[in-house]
Amino acid sequence: MLVAGIHPASLADAVPIDAAVKKCLEKSVGKSATRSIERAKKLTAKQQRSVDACKRSTAPTTTIPPLLTPEQVSIFDLDPNLDESEAALLKERTLLAVSAHQQYFGLRMTPFTTNASRDANWLSNRDCRRYPRLVDCQNSRASFFSQIWAVAGCSPAPVQVECYQVLNIGNFSGDDFQKIKVIFHEVHHVVQYQLHRDYISGLAPSSAVRGDGPDWLIEGLAEWSAFWLLSQIGRTTMIEARSAWVPYAAVISKALSAFEAVDGRRSIDGAYRLYAVAIDELMKLNGNTPKSIVTYYQLLGEKNPWPTAFQRAFGMPVQDFYVHFEKVRPRS
């Protein structure tokens, strides 16, 4: 009988515990639980899930083509009216986000454009070149950019696909860390699109689940990854990140499954923090490494439906994760 996608079996027949897997298990479930797994004649579903997650996270990394340098990846088209020091800081942080993603996610990014301004009309002018068929594009995009900090994705441009991040510096708020976190978040969205290549997923109606996955997953992966990468380069710690997420997530009463479409987060303060807490739990179940994240996007790129990609990448059906998360999530 299959339980949540797990095949209970003897340890010798199923998953050998090599040194790397054992080290991963000791970190994720503790030394005592690891010893229990080593001694078990037959694994429970929970033990098998832990072993499978560590086996995935410690598997040899697939060889990737030679990396482009961050400077080769990053194309800057900035409003000339931006202050020189401000423009220099944007470039520095974008290059840092590219470098961190390539190094810690073990992937190769391809070139994308950064547009930045304090003028929503200037940004709209740039963005409408990507969407020439949008009705009343200039006015609608100007209205959009007047309300948001940042957006990223890829669009089928008139000649070829163009990936981008658009930053309205005039709307940036919060401390300096929050501003750099936004850029890491948006660069991760570029990574998502470059790997799964579903360039129209971002145009789905707000009432629908996107082709590349539910809102909590897509935005949660970008938010968690931004904090995780910044922790890897010493700009924060995951302990600090969790302390920022949990108070907001705890007061949200809606189940995670209610956030599959963008409309689910309307009027919900702190939804992205709940998403990050959910991804943090998903990562704990998958060895606390980003390998499963990259696998998810790659499986989407192979035209797997997102629920199939989720189960194969993260080791359980999404419905099982919903049940698990509701048991462990923070509540006020």
N, C-alpha and C positions, 0 to 999 in steps of 0.2 A: 504493500500500500504506500502511495506517495503522500507525504505530508508537507504542504507548503513548498513544493518543488524540491524537497530533500529526499535522498535515497538512503535511509538508514542501512548500514552495513557494518561488517567488521572493519576495524581500522586497517588491518593488513590488506583487505580486499579493496577498500575505498580510497583513502588518502594517506599516503605515508607521511609521517611527521619528520621532515628533515630539519636541520638546524635553523634555517631561515623561518620556516613555518612555526617552529616551536618558539622562537624569539618573538614573533608577531603575536602568537597566542598569549604568551606571558604578559605582553604589553596590553593586549585588548581584554583578556578575561581574567588575568592573574595567574600566579604560579600554581596555586592550589588547584584551580580548575584545569590548568594545563596538565598537571600530573594525573588528574582523574581521566582526562581524555586519553593520555598515553596508556593508562591501565585498562581502559574499557574494552570489553570483548565486543560490544556493539554500541555504537554511538547513538545518543538521543538525537532528535531532530535539531535541538538547540546546539548541541555539541558539533553536529555535522555542519551546521550553518557557520559556526565560528571557524571551523577548520577550512571550509570551502572559501570563506572570505579571506583568510590568511594565505591560502594557496594562490588565490587570484592576485592578491596584493604583492606577493613575493615572486610571482612568475617572471621569467626573463623579459626584459623590455624589448619590444619589437624594434628592429633597426629602422631608423628614420633617415630621410635624406639629409645632406649637410644643411645646417641651419643658416638662414639668412641672419645677418647682424640686425639688432634692433633698428639701426639707422636705415637699413635696406627695407625693413618691414614698414616703417612709419613714414607716411607722406603727410606733410603739414600744409594745410590751406587755411591760414588764419586771417582774421580781419586785421588789415593793416592799422586800424585805429586802436588795437590793443596795445597796452603799455609793453615796452620791450621786456621788462623784467617778468611781467605776467606771462608773456608768450614763452619766454625761456623756461619758466617753471612748468608750464603745460607740456612742453617738449620733453623736459627732463623726466617728468612723472610718467608720461606715456611710454617713453623708452624703457623706464624701469619696469613698468607693468608688462611690456613685451618680453623683456629679458627674464623676468620672474616666471612668466607662464612657460616660456620655452625651457627654462632650466628645471623647474620643479614639477611641471606636468609632462616633461619629456616629449614635447611635440614641436612641430615646425610651423610657425605662422607664416602666412604670405602677406604681401603688402595690403595695407588699408589706409584710408584717408582720415585725418582728424580735422574737423572744422570747429572753430571756436570764435565766439564773439560775445559782445554784450548787447547786440542788436538783433532782435528776432527776425526782422526783415532781411538782414544780411544772411542769416542762417537759412531762411526760407528760400532765398534766391539760389543758394548753393544746393540745398536739398532737392529743389524742384527739378534740377538737372537730372536727378536720379529717377524721378517719377514723372516723366513728361506727359503721361496720359491721365494724371489726376485732374479732376475737374476743379477749377478755381484753386489750383495748387498754391499759388503765392499767398493768398489770404488765409487759406486753411492751415498751411504749415507755419505761417507767421503767428497765427493764434495759438497753435500747438506749442511752438518754441517759446512763446511768452510765458507759458505756465510751467514748463519742465526744466529740470537741471540739465539732463543729458539723455541721449538715446543712442543706440548702436544697432547694427545689423548689416545685412548685405542686400543689395537690390539689383535686379537685372537691368543694368544701364542700357542705353541705346546700342552700344557696341559690345560690351562685355560686363560680367558681374563686377560690381564695385562694393567693397566692404568699407564701413565707415563708423566713426563715432562723432556725434555732434554735441558740443558742450556750450550751453548758454551760461557764460561766466557771470552774467548779471544776476542770475537766480541762485548762484552758489551761496550756501549759508553754512553755519556751523564752524567748528574749529578747523585747524589746518589738517588734522588727521582725516576728518570727514571728507574734505575736498580730495585728498589723494585717494581715499577709499572709493569714491565715486568713479575715478578714472580706472582703477583696477577692476571695478565691477563692470564698467562698459567694455573694457578690453576683453573681459571674459565672454561677454555676449558676442564679440567678434569671433572669438575662438569657437564658440558654439556653432555659429553659422558656417565658419570655414570647415569644420569637421562634418557637420551633418548635411550641409549643402541644400537645405530646404529654404530657399531664399524668399518664399512667399508666406512662410509660416507666421511671420510677424504681422501680416495683413489680415489675419483671421478676425472675424467679428468678436467683440469683447464678451459676448455671451457664449462663445464656443470654446472648446478645448483645442489648442493649437496642435498642428501636426507634429511638432517637436516635443510635445509634452505639456502637462498642466502648468498653470501659472506658478503654483507653489514650487514646482521643481525647477523650472527655467530660471525664475528670479532667485529662488533659494540657492541654486548652485552658483549663480554669479555673486550673490552676497556672501555666502560661506567661503567661496574661493578667494574673494578679495581679502577677507580677514585672514584666511589661512596663509595666503601668500605673503601678506604683510607681516604675519608672525614669523614666517621663515626668514625674512630679511631683517628682523629685529625691530620693526616699527610698532608692534603690539604683541600681545600673547593671546592664546586661545582662552585662557582664564579670563582675561579682560573682555574679550569678545563675548563670551557667554554671560558675563555679568551685565553687559549692555543689552543682550537679547532677552534674557529670561524675564525681567520685570514686565516688559511689554507683552511678551508671548503669553505670560501667565494669566492676563486679564481677558484674553480673547476666548470666548466660550464656543465659537463655531468649530466644528470638526475640521481637520485638515482637508478631508475630501470635499469640503464645501468651497475650496479655493482652486478648483481645477480651471475655471474660466476667470478672466480678468475681472469680470463683474463681481466675483465673489469677494474681492477686497475693497469694493466701494465703501467709503465711509468707515473703514476699519483702521484705526490708528495702530501702527506697529505691525502690520501684516508681514512686512519683509523680515522682521525679527522672528516672528513665528516660523516663517519659511526657513530661516537660517538655523533655528533650533531643530527643525525637522531634518534638514540636511546633515546637521551635526550628529544626530542620532543614526541616520543612514550610514554616515561615514564610520561611526563606531562599530556598526555591524559589518563593515567592509574593510577592516584593518587600518582605519585612519590614514589612508593614503588616497591620492587623487586618481589612481589607476582606473578604478571603476567608473569615475566620471568620464574620462576620456573614452573608455569602452562604450559607455552609453551613447555618446555622440557618434562614435564610429558605427555602431549598430544602426543608428538612425540613418546614417549615410549609406548603409547597405539596403535601405528601403524597408527595414523592419518597422512595423507599427510601434508607437512609443510604449504601449504596455508590454509587448514582447521584448523590446530593447531594455526596458526597466528590469524585467525578471531575469534576463540573461546577464545583465551588467551587475545588478545589485543582489542577486541570489534569492529573490523571493517575488511573488506576485505583488503588484502594488496594493491590492486589497488586503493582503496579509500585513503589509507595512502600515496601512491605515489602522488596522486593529492594534498592532503592536504600539504604534506611536500614541494612540489615545490612552494606552495604559501607563506610559512613562512620561508624557509631556508635562511641563510645569503648569500648575494651576494656582490661582490666587485663593 
